[in-house]
Amino acid sequence: MSINEIGEFIGVFLILIGSIFSVISAIGIIRFPDVYTRAHAATKSSTLAVLLALLGAFIYIWFNDAFISVRLISGILFVFITAPVSGHLIIRAAYRSKVKLAESTIEDELKPVLEREEKM
């Protein structure tokens, strides 16, 4: 095996792992009980899935065509920065809109903090 074949194999393997994480994320979105846990599944695991798929595509193109794609690097950085932040903002907006937590929720750590802010 040459170094190019090994690099292509690694790229394809990362794309496959990213696809598996994407399916797991979709199952989590369907399976979880409330908006908070669904958003967690949507942002965390799908971010990892997209990052692995883009990294795999980058490595595959790099070894196959000897070309470093700045667009893929930009896409990786953009997803890495924006997806967790947007997920956090959506969950925060849902909480401030008083969307109910799941009945299986044990502790609400944000409630006392927001009550303190409202009193000030």
C-alpha positions in Angstrom: 0.0 0.0 0.0 1.2 3.4 -0.9 0.8 6.5 1.2 -1.9 7.8 -1.1 -4.0 4.7 -0.6 -3.6 4.9 3.1 -4.7 8.6 3.1 -7.7 7.8 0.9 -8.6 4.9 3.2 -8.4 7.3 6.2 -10.6 9.9 4.4 -13.2 7.3 3.5 -13.2 5.9 7.0 -13.8 9.4 8.5 -16.7 10.0 6.1 -18.2 6.6 7.1 -17.8 7.5 10.8 -19.4 10.9 10.2 -22.3 9.2 8.5 -22.8 6.8 11.4 -22.8 9.8 13.8 -25.4 11.5 11.6 -27.7 8.6 11.9 -27.2 8.5 15.7 -28.1 12.2 15.8 -31.3 11.6 13.8 -32.3 8.8 16.2 -31.6 11.1 19.2 -33.8 13.8 17.7 -36.7 11.4 17.3 -36.2 9.5 20.6 -35.5 12.2 23.2 -38.5 13.6 25.2 -38.2 17.4 25.2 -36.9 20.3 23.1 -33.7 20.6 25.3 -32.4 17.1 24.9 -33.5 17.0 21.2 -31.5 20.2 20.6 -28.6 18.7 22.4 -28.7 15.7 20.1 -29.1 17.9 17.1 -26.2 20.2 17.8 -23.5 18.0 19.5 -23.6 14.8 17.5 -24.5 16.4 14.2 -21.7 18.9 14.6 -19.3 16.0 15.1 -20.8 14.2 12.1 -20.4 17.1 9.8 -16.9 17.8 11.0 -15.8 14.2 10.5 -17.4 14.1 7.0 -15.7 17.3 6.0 -12.4 16.3 7.4 -12.7 12.9 5.6 -13.4 14.7 2.4 -10.5 17.1 2.9 -8.1 14.2 3.6 -9.4 12.2 0.6 -9.0 15.2 -1.8 -5.6 16.0 -0.3 -4.2 12.5 -0.9 -6.1 11.7 -4.1 -5.6 15.0 -6.0 -2.7 16.6 -4.0 -4.9 19.6 -3.5 -5.6 21.4 -0.2 -9.1 22.8 -0.3 -9.5 26.1 1.5 -13.3 25.8 1.1 -13.4 22.6 3.2 -11.1 24.1 5.8 -13.4 27.2 5.9 -16.5 24.9 6.2 -14.9 22.9 9.0 -14.1 26.1 11.0 -17.6 27.6 10.3 -19.5 24.5 11.5 -17.2 24.2 14.5 -17.8 27.7 15.6 -21.5 28.3 14.7 -23.3 25.1 15.4 -22.8 24.9 19.1 -23.5 28.6 19.6 -26.7 28.5 17.6 -27.8 25.4 19.5 -27.1 27.1 22.8 -29.1 30.2 21.7 -32.1 28.1 20.6 -32.2 26.2 23.8 -31.8 29.5 25.8 -34.7 31.1 23.9 -36.8 28.0 24.5 -36.1 28.1 28.2 -36.9 31.8 28.4 -40.1 31.2 26.5 -41.0 28.8 29.4 -41.0 25.6 27.4 -41.5 22.8 29.9 -38.7 20.4 30.8 -39.3 16.7 30.5 -40.9 15.0 33.5 -37.7 12.9 34.0 -35.6 16.1 34.6 -34.2 15.9 38.1 -32.7 19.4 38.6 -33.1 22.8 36.9 -29.9 24.6 37.5 -30.7 27.7 35.4 -34.0 28.6 37.3 -32.3 30.1 40.4 -29.9 32.1 38.3 -32.6 33.6 36.2 -34.8 34.3 39.3 -31.8 36.2 40.8 -31.4 38.2 37.6 -35.1 39.1 37.5 -35.0 40.5 41.1 -32.1 42.8 40.4 
